[in-house]
């Protein structure tokens, strides 16, 4: 894979590209993101994991300087030290959204849109920009790219459209690509293809990737580091391998324990058509009790405490602070060193 | 296979040579399968493969263009709407979108009571029956007074299951029942479905695209692709 050499050295002494400190995002006084700090390093793939309402998509939007109207924010987001992120969008930072149709104009051919993207940042001739657009479509595996460049988004299939959006996001060789649930709308086979193409293009232009997802199997296969969010806060962050093999937060441990076994391994054991193991089906999955809280109805103390089998008195009163365990592994839990591994037994509930 | 004569089976659901067409497009192309009482058969495949058309034709929500659908030994495709009515409660769907399947204006209690009312089975024991059903799916009966938007996705899906159970079905057609749920609540809903099956002897036709979930949850699985079953 060809790597593009960086023209300028990083401004900071280490390789931090994107730096988020104390990020808080609220709507009408209700905080959806409640004090989040993390870095994205050169060329790394960081997963932002959480379920609906955890604040991961809002965080992703804050990285791009495109928060919805009515959001009040505090804290900082710096891209190579620069806080004016919106001005860098499409150049040094780009988005791959969940819904490809929202990223493409329905009234212009795909190739024209890519050509315009090139000419918005580079002084090149129309023909040169056009050639780059076709080459970009070709790189993401769109067959007959010359002809397809003249087609409109609705003439693309779902998977091809998502590839075109990846071509669009990477065509100007950004430093960071933010992908917000890029495969959620696709079925399993297309998901794998699109993630592979995204990985290849990221690698080819030497960009870092922030991948927003709720799928731990995707995290395991495709990311270097992971930040797990719950109710607007960081639960845990660290190298993917470390966090998934030895989770320190009860929430992460519970999520991993509750996946059907093959999901965790990320291996596919063939198609498994029929398997007459009558007894196996009766085995209950470990499960996290209850439901995630609404942002306007957060419990006091640790937001996960009402669902946590390890919660004790102080968890219900005192919000835990991030704590570094080892290997750049941070966890936000009062009882992190008592979380068993695997947490199967801890989350095996009795039949309701 | 297609030349074999129709054979009587003791399967709860016996689908033979099912065909569904939309104009010139054949969405379901001679699909055959059976589901026994108390069993889970998973049906998976990529989007657009004909899963949903199969479900609609099995439930007789859309009359198939060919083939047979036998349920409890009766051929459904030739029955009139009136003849189907007493059978419908016994095969109930549970859909993917837990909010979309509940009316936003109706309290949870009324959503669960509705099948009883529609089927003329509402009597003085009705309220107690609703409370029992909510309790059975792991919901605090106090939630009966709430509206769907006041519940989480997982809680709404439990309401959908309670509502299906109100009809005392023998078969539940589960169309991606956990796909739209938050990861932290999926396992709880799968456990609930497993418990209900053990306890009530329910059969499940389980539509799901997640192979790991299928492997864990189903007794058998079949796969569709462009309208046809993939040979096992």
Interface residues (C-beta under 8 A of the other chain):
Chain A: X51 X52 X186 X187 X188 X189 X190 X214 X215 X216 X217 X251 X254 X255 X258 X259 X260 X261 X262 X263 X268 X269 X271 X272 X273 X274 X275 X276 X278 X280 X281 X282 X283 X284 X285 X286 X287 X288 X289 X290 X291 X292 X307 X349 X351 X352
Chain B: X40 X46 X47 X136 X137 X138 X152 X153 X154 X155 X182 X183 X184 X185 X186 X187 X188 X190 X191 X192 X194 X195 X198 X209 X210 X211 X212 X213 X214 X215 X216 X217 X218 X219 X220 X221 X222 X223 X230 X232
